[in-house]
């Protein structure tokens, strides 16, 4: 499985990073790079992860991350790194 880009965007709140990282760790997804900012009360995080050791496929990981986002009030998206690069190329 290729590397994956995960974005998390929404109103800041307690435990956002913990929830996402706990989910990734419990599914054996390695965090390769992480950046997060809070601007004007809004939370923004981007992660590059390696899901190769996970027993779940990309569609399942993505759907479960979206569900976690709904539960904590943020939008979480996960995309294959190659697709993310192509979509954000100018």
N, C-alpha and C positions, 0 to 999 in steps of 0.2 A: 504494500500500500504506500502511495506517495505521501509526502508531507501535507499537512492540512493547515489552513488558516482559519482561526476562530476569531470572530469579532463579537464584542459584547457592548451594547449601547443602551443607555437609559438613565433615569433619575438615580442619583447616588443613594446608597443605602448600606446598612451593615451586612457584611457576610457575602457580598457578591463574589469576590475573588475566592473566598473559602469554598463556596458552593460549587463553583466551576472547577476549581483545582481538585476538590475532593472527588467529584465525579470522574475527572480524568484519571486520577491516581487509582481509583477503585476499578477502572477499566483498562489499566495498564497502558495508558496513553502518555508518552513522555513529552514534557514541555521543553522545547528547544530554545524558544525566545519569547519574551513577554514584555509588553509595554502598556502602561495604563496612565490615564490622566483624569483629573476631575476639574471641570471648568464650569463655573457658574452653577454648581450643584448637579451637573450632568456627568455621568461616568462613561468613560470610553476605554476599552481594553482590546488589544490585538495580541493574539498568540500564534506562534508557529509551533505545531506539535507533530510528533511522529506516532501514528497509531498502529504501527506494524505488529506490535506485541498484543494488541487487543483481540479478543475473541469475537468482537462485534464488527460488522461491516460499516462502511461510511454512512450509509443511509440510516442505519439504526442509531449510530452515535449522533448524527445530525438531528434526528427527530427527538432523541432524548434530551439533547442540549436545548433544543427549542422549547421543550416542555419545562425544563428547569427555568428557562428565561421567563416563561409565562407565570410560573409560580412565584418568582421573586421580582417581577415587574420590569424586566429588561428584555431586549431583543438579542438573541444569540443566533449567529449564523456560522456554519462550518462549511468550508469549500475546499476542494482539492487545490493545492498551491498553484498548479499550472493553470487551472481555470481562473483562479483569482488574479493571477498575473495578466492573463489575456484580457479579462474584463476591465482591468484598471490601467491598461496601456494607453498612452495618449498618442 
